[in-house]
Amino acid sequence: MIFHSIAGAAALTAALLASTTPAWAFDARKPADILAVLQTNGASGELKVDDKGEPWIKGLVGKLIFEVNFLKCDTAKTACGLVVYQLGWDDDDLVNAEQINLWNRNAYLCPAYLNKDNHPYAWYALRASVNDRREDVVAQQKEWLTCVADFDDFTSAPDTYFKAR
């Protein structure tokens, strides 16, 4: 068979590539794919939808509950541009503003804040891309899960946390 145009060759190449593409390809913008990685990364979770139709994950690692929120989603709410991991405690007097500031001076990937009720919260935000590989998300989630453990240790004993490091 002889091709009479570059366009014909390009069309044939595209058709061949489409037929060899796996049925399921990882996409870091998809909440279900983020959950699938999370469940193989030492945590459990459940994909939920809020009252506005926005997807989110209720996650659990050990005894600690956290959320994964998805922002800047397409109209179908199946592919999102931002992924925000977060956790916090509604206990009073765990840490103060000075201690949170010390945490933030030492925690590069997991900043924290006190909410309006002075409860500590930490978060980890990422821009999601179709180009992110599954291995990239595995590494990101390992950073997050390390943050969860460290923030739990910090809020349990803020005065001694940095002395032990």
N, CA and C atoms as an extended XYZ file, in Angstrom:
495
Properties=species:S:1:pos:R:3:atomname:S:1:resname:S:1:resid:I:1 pbc="F F F"
N         0.848       -1.162        0.000 N   MET     1
C         0.000        0.000        0.000 CA  MET     1
C         0.897        1.230        0.000 C   MET     1
N         0.600        2.172       -0.828 N   ILE     2
C         1.386        3.392       -0.941 CA  ILE     2
C         0.540        4.551       -0.444 C   ILE     2
N         1.144        5.387        0.369 N   PHE     3
C         0.450        6.564        0.875 CA  PHE     3
C         0.670        7.720       -0.082 C   PHE     3
N        -0.403        8.379       -0.420 N   HIS     4
C        -0.319        9.497       -1.342 CA  HIS     4
C        -0.249       10.830       -0.614 C   HIS     4
N        -0.385       10.784        0.673 N   SER     5
C        -0.304       12.056        1.408 CA  SER     5
C         0.164       11.813        2.829 C   SER     5
N         0.735       12.828        3.374 N   ILE     6
C         1.145       12.761        4.786 CA  ILE     6
C        -0.087       12.676        5.667 C   ILE     6
N        -1.160       13.320        5.274 N   ALA     7
C        -2.388       13.278        6.063 CA  ALA     7
C        -2.916       11.859        6.175 C   ALA     7
N        -2.833       11.089        5.089 N   GLY     8
C        -3.279        9.697        5.135 CA  GLY     8
C        -2.434        8.872        6.081 C   GLY     8
N        -1.123        9.093        6.059 N   ALA     9
C        -0.225        8.373        6.971 CA  ALA     9
C        -0.505        8.753        8.412 C   ALA     9
N        -0.749       10.032        8.640 N   ALA    10
C        -1.033       10.490       10.000 CA  ALA    10
C        -2.334        9.879       10.517 C   ALA    10
N        -3.349        9.802        9.646 N   ALA    11
C        -4.630        9.218       10.057 CA  ALA    11
C        -4.464        7.742       10.407 C   ALA    11
N        -3.699        7.013        9.622 N   LEU    12
C        -3.458        5.606        9.894 CA  LEU    12
C        -2.692        5.430       11.199 C   LEU    12
N        -1.692        6.251       11.429 N   THR    13
C        -0.914        6.184       12.671 CA  THR    13
C        -1.807        6.452       13.872 C   THR    13
N        -2.654        7.469       13.779 N   ALA    14
C        -3.562        7.793       14.886 CA  ALA    14
C        -4.504        6.637       15.165 C   ALA    14
N        -5.019        6.012       14.119 N   ALA    15
C        -5.928        4.881       14.300 CA  ALA    15
C        -5.219        3.706       14.961 C   ALA    15
N        -3.996        3.438       14.557 N   LEU    16
C        -3.231        2.347       15.163 CA  LEU    16
C        -2.935        2.622       16.627 C   LEU    16
N        -2.562        3.850       16.948 N   LEU    17
C        -2.293        4.195       18.348 CA  LEU    17
C        -3.543        4.082       19.192 C   LEU    17
N        -4.663        4.515       18.654 N   ALA    18
C        -5.916        4.439       19.406 CA  ALA    18
C        -6.292        2.993       19.689 C   ALA    18
N        -6.022        2.104       18.753 N   SER    19
C        -6.400        0.706       18.950 CA  SER    19
C        -5.470       -0.013       19.923 C   SER    19
N        -4.280        0.539       20.189 N   THR    20
C        -3.356       -0.108       21.119 CA  THR    20
C        -3.316        0.575       22.475 C   THR    20
N        -4.109        1.625       22.654 N   THR    21
C        -4.168        2.313       23.943 CA  THR    21
C        -4.879        1.414       24.944 C   THR    21
N        -4.329        1.277       26.160 N   PRO    22
C        -4.996        0.430       27.139 CA  PRO    22
C        -6.392        0.961       27.477 C   PRO    22
N        -7.265        0.057       27.888 N   ALA    23
C        -8.637        0.440       28.201 CA  ALA    23
C        -8.690        1.412       29.371 C   ALA    23
N        -7.762        1.305       30.310 N   TRP    24
C        -7.751        2.200       31.449 CA  TRP    24
C        -6.378        2.827       31.545 C   TRP    24
N        -6.345        4.145       31.472 N   ALA    25
C        -5.093        4.876       31.616 CA  ALA    25
C        -5.227        5.788       32.824 C   ALA    25
N        -4.222        5.808       33.671 N   PHE    26
C        -4.232        6.628       34.875 CA  PHE    26
C        -4.326        8.103       34.501 C   PHE    26
N        -5.128        8.852       35.248 N   ASP    27
C        -5.272       10.298       35.054 CA  ASP    27
C        -5.340       10.951       36.432 C   ASP    27
N        -4.306       11.711       36.787 N   ALA    28
C        -4.215       12.328       38.118 CA  ALA    28
C        -5.282       13.387       38.357 C   ALA    28
N        -6.022       13.756       37.335 N   ARG    29
C        -7.110       14.726       37.496 CA  ARG    29
C        -8.407       14.058       37.946 C   ARG    29
N        -8.451       12.729       37.902 N   LYS    30
C        -9.689       12.011       38.201 CA  LYS    30
C        -9.722       11.547       39.657 C   LYS    30
N       -10.729       11.980       40.405 N   PRO    31
C       -10.833       11.575       41.813 CA  PRO    31
C       -10.790       10.060       42.007 C   PRO    31
N       -11.423        9.298       41.135 N   ALA    32
C       -11.412        7.834       41.291 CA  ALA    32
C       -10.000        7.276       41.159 C   ALA    32
N        -9.188        7.858       40.288 N   ASP    33
C        -7.807        7.395       40.128 CA  ASP    33
C        -6.964        7.771       41.333 C   ASP    33
N        -7.204        8.956       41.909 N   ILE    34
C        -6.497        9.370       43.129 CA  ILE    34
C        -6.849        8.424       44.266 C   ILE    34
N        -8.117        8.069       44.382 N   LEU    35
C        -8.547        7.123       45.418 CA  LEU    35
C        -7.898        5.764       45.223 C   LEU    35
N        -7.830        5.294       44.000 N   ALA    36
C        -7.221        3.983       43.738 CA  ALA    36
C        -5.765        3.955       44.188 C   ALA    36
N        -5.040        5.026       43.937 N   VAL    37
C        -3.646        5.092       44.383 CA  VAL    37
C        -3.587        5.169       45.905 C   VAL    37
N        -4.447        5.966       46.488 N   LEU    38
C        -4.478        6.118       47.947 CA  LEU    38
C        -4.674        4.772       48.630 C   LEU    38
N        -5.530        3.949       48.077 N   GLN    39
C        -5.831        2.655       48.679 CA  GLN    39
C        -4.685        1.665       48.543 C   GLN    39
N        -3.752        1.913       47.663 N   THR    40
C        -2.570        1.052       47.559 CA  THR    40
C        -1.364        1.685       48.243 C   THR    40
N        -1.578        2.831       48.888 N   ASN    41
C        -0.486        3.592       49.485 CA  ASN    41
C        -0.560        3.589       51.013 C   ASN    41
N        -1.300        2.638       51.583 N   GLY    42
C        -1.341        2.509       53.035 CA  GLY    42
C        -2.514        3.195       53.705 C   GLY    42
N        -3.440        3.710       52.942 N   ALA    43
C        -4.611        4.376       53.520 CA  ALA    43
C        -5.865        3.764       52.909 C   ALA    43
N        -6.983        4.085       53.492 N   SER    44
C        -8.252        3.684       52.902 CA  SER    44
C        -9.045        4.959       52.625 C   SER    44
N       -10.097        4.812       51.881 N   GLY    45
C       -10.880        5.997       51.583 CA  GLY    45
C       -12.140        5.666       50.833 C   GLY    45
N       -13.000        6.673       50.761 N   GLU    46
C       -14.267        6.526       50.078 CA  GLU    46
C       -14.524        7.798       49.283 C   GLU    46
N       -14.862        7.640       48.021 N   LEU    47
C       -15.190        8.770       47.169 CA  LEU    47
C       -16.612        9.217       47.475 C   LEU    47
N       -16.760       10.507       47.737 N   LYS    48
C       -18.060       11.069       48.086 CA  LYS    48
C       -18.344       12.269       47.187 C   LYS    48
N       -19.560       12.772       47.266 N   VAL    49
C       -19.960       13.968       46.537 CA  VAL    49
C       -20.681       14.874       47.521 C   VAL    49
N       -20.292       16.162       47.537 N   ASP    50
C       -20.953       17.082       48.460 CA  ASP    50
C       -22.292       17.557       47.886 C   ASP    50
N       -22.987       18.417       48.620 N   ASP    51
C       -24.313       18.856       48.200 CA  ASP    51
C       -24.304       19.715       46.939 C   ASP    51
N       -23.124       20.167       46.501 N   LYS    52
C       -23.002       20.923       45.251 CA  LYS    52
C       -22.518       20.044       44.095 C   LYS    52
N       -22.390       18.746       44.351 N   GLY    53
C       -21.946       17.821       43.320 CA  GLY    53
C       -20.437       17.724       43.171 C   GLY    53
N       -19.684       18.356       44.082 N   GLU    54
C       -18.222       18.334       44.011 CA  GLU    54
C       -17.687       17.030       44.614 C   GLU    54
N       -16.760       16.375       43.935 N   PRO    55
C       -16.196       15.136       44.476 CA  PRO    55
C       -15.199       15.422       45.603 C   PRO    55
N       -15.120       14.503       46.550 N   TRP    56
C       -14.117       14.560       47.606 CA  TRP    56
C       -13.926       13.152       48.146 C   TRP    56
N       -12.819       12.962       48.821 N   ILE    57
C       -12.511       11.659       49.405 CA  ILE    57
C       -12.430       11.803       50.913 C   ILE    57
N       -13.095       10.915       51.618 N   LYS    58
C       -12.904       10.790       53.061 CA  LYS    58
C       -11.870        9.693       53.247 C   LYS    58
N       -10.688       10.073       53.724 N   GLY    59
C        -9.593        9.131       53.860 CA  GLY    59
C        -9.316        8.769       55.303 C   GLY    59
N        -8.648        7.652       55.478 N   LEU    60
C        -8.287        7.179       56.802 CA  LEU    60
C        -6.929        6.506       56.723 C   LEU    60
N        -6.033        6.931       57.607 N   VAL    61
C        -4.747        6.251       57.755 CA  VAL    61
C        -4.561        6.050       59.261 C   VAL    61
N        -4.441        4.786       59.670 N   GLY    62
C        -4.424        4.501       61.105 CA  GLY    62
C        -5.737        4.966       61.709 C   GLY    62
N        -5.659        5.799       62.732 N   LYS    63
C        -6.857        6.337       63.372 CA  LYS    63
C        -7.181        7.749       62.898 C   LYS    63
N        -6.410        8.256       61.946 N   LEU    64
C        -6.544        9.644       61.527 CA  LEU    64
C        -7.379        9.775       60.255 C   LEU    64
N        -8.381       10.630       60.332 N   ILE    65
C        -9.262       10.902       59.199 CA  ILE    65
C        -8.769       12.163       58.504 C   ILE    65
N        -8.773       12.151       57.178 N   PHE    66
C        -8.415       13.322       56.403 CA  PHE    66
C        -9.328       13.413       55.192 C   PHE    66
N        -9.255       14.532       54.494 N   GLU    67
C       -10.045       14.735       53.291 CA  GLU    67
C        -9.137       15.013       52.112 C   GLU    67
N        -9.633       14.660       50.941 N   VAL    68
C        -9.012       15.070       49.689 CA  VAL    68
C       -10.108       15.788       48.916 C   VAL    68
N        -9.889       17.073       48.667 N   ASN    69
C       -10.864       17.872       47.938 CA  ASN    69
C       -10.362       18.122       46.524 C   ASN    69
N       -11.293       18.219       45.591 N   PHE    70
C       -10.967       18.424       44.187 CA  PHE    70
C       -11.583       19.741       43.733 C   PHE    70
N       -10.753       20.604       43.180 N   LEU    71
C       -11.190       21.929       42.759 CA  LEU    71
C       -10.900       22.129       41.275 C   LEU    71
N       -11.551       23.125       40.714 N   LYS    72
C       -11.382       23.453       39.290 CA  LYS    72
C       -11.678       22.232       38.413 C   LYS    72
N       -12.840       21.637       38.659 N   CYS    73
C       -13.246       20.430       37.927 CA  CYS    73
C       -13.976       20.800       36.636 C   CYS    73
N       -13.992       19.854       35.718 N   ASP    74
C       -14.771       20.033       34.495 CA  ASP    74
C       -16.261       19.983       34.852 C   ASP    74
N       -17.110       20.265       33.890 N   THR    75
C       -18.549       20.314       34.184 CA  THR    75
C       -19.109       18.968       34.626 C   THR    75
N       -18.494       17.877       34.185 N   ALA    76
C       -18.944       16.547       34.601 CA  ALA    76
C       -18.424       16.168       35.992 C   ALA    76
N       -17.505       16.978       36.532 N   LYS    77
C       -16.902       16.742       37.856 CA  LYS    77
C       -16.117       15.441       37.902 C   LYS    77
N       -15.534       15.056       36.760 N   THR    78
C       -14.754       13.821       36.700 CA  THR    78
C       -13.262       14.068       36.513 C   THR    78
N       -12.886       15.277       36.142 N   ALA    79
C       -11.473       15.627       35.976 CA  ALA    79
C       -11.275       17.006       36.590 C   ALA    79
N       -10.325       17.100       37.525 N   CYS    80
C       -10.155       18.329       38.297 CA  CYS    80
C        -8.716       18.822       38.220 C   CYS    80
N        -8.553       20.125       38.252 N   GLY    81
C        -7.234       20.733       38.096 CA  GLY    81
C        -6.433       20.870       39.370 C   GLY    81
N        -7.101       20.835       40.532 N   LEU    82
C        -6.402       20.945       41.813 CA  LEU    82
C        -6.840       19.833       42.744 C   LEU    82
N        -5.879       19.288       43.464 N   VAL    83
C        -6.138       18.263       44.479 CA  VAL    83
C        -5.599       18.817       45.793 C   VAL    83
N        -6.465       18.878       46.814 N   VAL    84
C        -6.066       19.436       48.106 CA  VAL    84
C        -6.317       18.392       49.196 C   VAL    84
N        -5.225       17.911       49.778 N   TYR    85
C        -5.291       17.001       50.925 CA  TYR    85
C        -5.331       17.882       52.172 C   TYR    85
N        -6.177       17.517       53.146 N   GLN    86
C        -6.217       18.311       54.373 CA  GLN    86
C        -6.728       17.498       55.545 C   GLN    86
N        -6.280       17.906       56.721 N   LEU    87
C        -6.774       17.300       57.948 CA  LEU    87
C        -6.712       18.326       59.050 C   LEU    87
N        -7.472       18.086       60.088 N   GLY    88
C        -7.473       18.986       61.221 CA  GLY    88
C        -8.192       18.361       62.386 C   GLY    88
N        -8.026       19.015       63.512 N   TRP    89
C        -8.645       18.540       64.741 CA  TRP    89
C        -9.523       19.641       65.308 C   TRP    89
N       -10.654       19.245       65.856 N   ASP    90
C       -11.559       20.201       66.470 CA  ASP    90
C       -11.374       20.257       67.978 C   ASP    90
N       -10.174       19.917       68.434 N   ASP    91
C        -9.864       19.994       69.861 CA  ASP    91
C        -9.338       21.388       70.197 C   ASP    91
N        -9.692       21.861       71.343 N   ASP    92
C        -9.215       23.162       71.799 CA  ASP    92
C        -7.829       23.034       72.413 C   ASP    92
N        -7.072       24.087       72.287 N   ASP    93
C        -5.794       24.247       72.977 CA  ASP    93
C        -4.736       23.201       72.650 C   ASP    93
N        -4.750       22.643       71.448 N   LEU    94
C        -3.683       21.717       71.075 CA  LEU    94
C        -2.386       22.467       70.802 C   LEU    94
N        -2.498       23.500       69.995 N   VAL    95
C        -1.330       24.314       69.652 CA  VAL    95
C        -1.752       25.775       69.595 C   VAL    95
N        -0.767       26.648       69.700 N   ASN    96
C        -1.056       28.073       69.602 CA  ASN    96
C        -0.443       28.637       68.323 C   ASN    96
N        -0.679       29.892       68.064 N   ALA    97
C        -0.199       30.528       66.829 CA  ALA    97
C         1.320       30.496       66.730 C   ALA    97
N         2.010       30.701       67.827 N   GLU    98
C         3.480       30.661       67.811 CA  GLU    98
C         3.980       29.266       67.407 C   GLU    98
N         3.339       28.226       67.937 N   GLN    99
C         3.729       26.862       67.590 CA  GLN    99
C         3.409       26.542       66.131 C   GLN    99
N         2.262       27.003       65.640 N   ILE   100
C         1.928       26.805       64.223 CA  ILE   100
C         2.946       27.522       63.343 C   ILE   100
N         3.351       28.728       63.735 N   ASN   101
C         4.367       29.453       62.960 CA  ASN   101
C         5.681       28.683       62.926 C   ASN   101
N         6.063       28.082       64.041 N   LEU   102
C         7.280       27.276       64.086 CA  LEU   102
C         7.137       26.064       63.154 C   LEU   102
N         5.982       25.427       63.187 N   TRP   103
C         5.711       24.314       62.263 CA  TRP   103
C         5.909       24.774       60.814 C   TRP   103
N         5.309       25.909       60.469 N   ASN   104
C         5.371       26.393       59.090 CA  ASN   104
C         6.781       26.787       58.665 C   ASN   104
N         7.608       27.194       59.582 N   ARG   105
C         8.998       27.506       59.237 CA  ARG   105
C         9.802       26.241       58.949 C   ARG   105
N         9.287       25.089       59.369 N   ASN   106
C        10.009       23.829       59.203 CA  ASN   106
C         9.316       22.830       58.284 C   ASN   106
N         8.079       23.058       57.948 N   ALA   107
C         7.312       22.139       57.099 CA  ALA   107
C         7.134       22.777       55.727 C   ALA   107
N         7.896       22.328       54.764 N   TYR   108
C         7.883       22.957       53.449 CA  TYR   108
C         6.701       22.535       52.586 C   TYR   108
N         6.250       21.319       52.731 N   LEU   109
C         5.209       20.806       51.850 CA  LEU   109
C         3.846       20.693       52.509 C   LEU   109
N         3.782       21.018       53.774 N   CYS   110
C         2.552       20.762       54.514 CA  CYS   110
C         2.277       21.915       55.484 C   CYS   110
N         1.896       23.068       54.965 N   PRO   111
C         1.643       24.191       55.859 CA  PRO   111
C         0.415       23.951       56.728 C   PRO   111
N         0.353       24.686       57.819 N   ALA   112
C        -0.751       24.541       58.764 CA  ALA   112
C        -1.282       25.921       59.142 C   ALA   112
N        -2.440       25.920       59.725 N   TYR   113
C        -3.050       27.161       60.196 CA  TYR   113
C        -3.995       26.835       61.342 C   TYR   113
N        -4.391       27.856       62.059 N   LEU   114
C        -5.440       27.730       63.062 CA  LEU   114
C        -6.708       28.308       62.453 C   LEU   114
N        -7.791       27.555       62.500 N   ASN   115
C        -9.033       28.085       61.938 CA  ASN   115
C        -9.623       29.125       62.893 C   ASN   115
N       -10.793       29.638       62.575 N   LYS   116
C       -11.392       30.712       63.375 CA  LYS   116
C       -11.653       30.303       64.824 C   LYS   116
N       -11.719       28.991       65.080 N   ASP   117
C       -11.919       28.485       66.438 CA  ASP   117
C       -10.617       28.043       67.092 C   ASP   117
N        -9.480       28.401       66.467 N   ASN   118
C        -8.138       28.025       66.946 CA  ASN   118
C        -7.883       26.531       66.932 C   ASN   118
N        -8.485       25.831       65.991 N   HIS   119
C        -8.228       24.408       65.799 CA  HIS   119
C        -7.185       24.258       64.697 C   HIS   119
N        -6.212       23.351       64.885 N   PRO   120
C        -5.131       23.202       63.904 CA  PRO   120
C        -5.535       22.382       62.676 C   PRO   120
N        -5.140       22.892       61.527 N   TYR   121
C        -5.377       22.213       60.255 CA  TYR   121
C        -4.100       22.257       59.424 C   TYR   121
N        -3.843       21.189       58.687 N   ALA   122
C        -2.713       21.126       57.767 CA  ALA   122
C        -3.253       20.754       56.389 C   ALA   122
N        -2.530       21.148       55.358 N   TRP   123
C        -2.988       20.880       54.003 CA  TRP   123
C        -1.806       20.702       53.059 C   TRP   123
N        -2.102       20.116       51.910 N   TYR   124
C        -1.098       19.833       50.886 CA  TYR   124
C        -1.815       19.927       49.546 C   TYR   124
N        -1.532       20.958       48.770 N   ALA   125
C        -2.240       21.186       47.511 CA  ALA   125
C        -1.333       20.905       46.319 C   ALA   125
N        -1.923       20.352       45.282 N   LEU   126
C        -1.188       20.000       44.066 CA  LEU   126
C        -1.996       20.365       42.836 C   LEU   126
N        -1.307       20.811       41.819 N   ARG   127
C        -1.946       21.007       40.515 CA  ARG   127
C        -1.910       19.660       39.804 C   ARG   127
N        -3.070       19.153       39.452 N   ALA   128
C        -3.168       17.848       38.801 CA  ALA   128
C        -3.080       18.014       37.286 C   ALA   128
N        -2.459       17.048       36.651 N   SER   129
C        -2.283       17.092       35.201 CA  SER   129
C        -2.476       15.699       34.610 C   SER   129
N        -2.972       15.663       33.417 N   VAL   130
C        -3.086       14.394       32.697 CA  VAL   130
C        -1.697       13.800       32.466 C   VAL   130
N        -0.668       14.630       32.523 N   ASN   131
C         0.706       14.165       32.316 CA  ASN   131
C         1.349       13.568       33.567 C   ASN   131
N         0.710       13.722       34.732 N   ASP   132
C         1.248       13.122       35.956 CA  ASP   132
C         1.155       11.607       35.850 C   ASP   132
N         2.251       10.963       36.156 N   ARG   133
C         2.249        9.500       36.140 CA  ARG   133
C         1.734        8.971       37.475 C   ARG   133
N         1.284        7.751       37.464 N   ARG   134
C         0.831        7.113       38.710 CA  ARG   134
C         1.933        7.164       39.758 C   ARG   134
N         3.169        6.934       39.347 N   GLU   135
C         4.307        6.957       40.266 CA  GLU   135
C         4.482        8.336       40.902 C   GLU   135
N         4.160        9.393       40.160 N   ASP   136
C         4.236       10.748       40.708 CA  ASP   136
C         3.228       10.913       41.845 C   ASP   136
N         2.023       10.430       41.621 N   VAL   137
C         0.974       10.551       42.634 CA  VAL   137
C         1.290        9.675       43.843 C   VAL   137
N         1.857        8.501       43.623 N   VAL   138
C         2.299        7.657       44.740 CA  VAL   138
C         3.280        8.437       45.618 C   VAL   138
N         4.257        9.078       44.998 N   ALA   139
C         5.257        9.853       45.751 CA  ALA   139
C         4.603       11.035       46.467 C   ALA   139
N         3.671       11.723       45.815 N   GLN   140
C         2.978       12.841       46.446 CA  GLN   140
C         2.188       12.377       47.660 C   GLN   140
N         1.508       11.255       47.513 N   GLN   141
C         0.713       10.748       48.630 CA  GLN   141
C         1.595       10.269       49.773 C   GLN   141
N         2.755        9.729       49.480 N   LYS   142
C         3.670        9.349       50.562 CA  LYS   142
C         4.099       10.584       51.339 C   LYS   142
N         4.340       11.691       50.636 N   GLU   143
C         4.646       12.960       51.321 CA  GLU   143
C         3.485       13.371       52.210 C   GLU   143
N         2.265       13.277       51.676 N   TRP   144
C         1.092       13.652       52.448 CA  TRP   144
C         0.929       12.764       53.682 C   TRP   144
N         1.055       11.464       53.514 N   LEU   145
C         0.871       10.556       54.643 CA  LEU   145
C         1.956       10.753       55.698 C   LEU   145
N         3.153       11.125       55.272 N   THR   146
C         4.206       11.493       56.234 CA  THR   146
C         3.806       12.762       56.972 C   THR   146
N         3.250       13.708       56.242 N   CYS   147
C         2.762       14.939       56.864 CA  CYS   147
C         1.693       14.644       57.912 C   CYS   147
N         0.760       13.752       57.585 N   VAL   148
C        -0.301       13.389       58.524 CA  VAL   148
C         0.300       12.873       59.830 C   VAL   148
N         1.244       11.947       59.724 N   ALA   149
C         1.877       11.383       60.921 CA  ALA   149
C         2.644       12.451       61.688 C   ALA   149
N         3.404       13.274       60.973 N   ASP   150
C         4.180       14.331       61.633 CA  ASP   150
C         3.270       15.356       62.304 C   ASP   150
N         2.195       15.736       61.631 N   PHE   151
C         1.283       16.735       62.213 CA  PHE   151
C         0.582       16.168       63.439 C   PHE   151
N         0.270       14.887       63.418 N   ASP   152
C        -0.315       14.241       64.591 CA  ASP   152
C         0.675       14.271       65.755 C   ASP   152
N         1.934       13.930       65.471 N   ASP   153
C         2.964       13.990       66.524 CA  ASP   153
C         3.127       15.411       67.049 C   ASP   153
N         3.165       16.369       66.133 N   PHE   154
C         3.336       17.774       66.510 CA  PHE   154
C         2.189       18.256       67.388 C   PHE   154
N         0.942       18.009       66.987 N   THR   155
C        -0.187       18.512       67.766 CA  THR   155
C        -0.368       17.755       69.080 C   THR   155
N         0.189       16.555       69.164 N   SER   156
C         0.114       15.793       70.419 CA  SER   156
C         1.088       16.325       71.468 C   SER   156
N         2.227       16.827       71.015 N   ALA   157
C         3.259       17.323       71.948 CA  ALA   157
C         4.046       18.463       71.290 C   ALA   157
N         3.393       19.611       71.070 N   PRO   158
C         4.059       20.681       70.321 CA  PRO   158
C         5.345       21.197       70.969 C   PRO   158
N         5.422       21.209       72.275 N   ASP   159
C         6.609       21.737       72.943 CA  ASP   159
C         7.819       20.850       72.798 C   ASP   159
N         7.599       19.568       72.614 N   THR   160
C         8.735       18.634       72.497 CA  THR   160
C         8.975       18.142       71.073 C   THR   160
N         8.052       18.424       70.162 N   TYR   161
C         8.150       17.897       68.797 CA  TYR   161
C         9.475       18.259       68.128 C   TYR   161
N         9.840       19.519       68.132 N   PHE   162
C        11.061       19.932       67.428 CA  PHE   162
C        12.330       19.603       68.191 C   PHE   162
N        12.215       19.425       69.492 N   LYS   163
C        13.392       19.015       70.271 CA  LYS   163
C        13.824       17.602       69.904 C   LYS   163
N        12.866       16.771       69.520 N   ALA   164
C        13.155       15.385       69.176 CA  ALA   164
C        13.705       15.227       67.769 C   ALA   164
N        13.694       16.261       67.005 N   ARG   165
C        14.128       16.174       65.599 CA  ARG   165
C        15.534       16.673       65.430 C   ARG   165
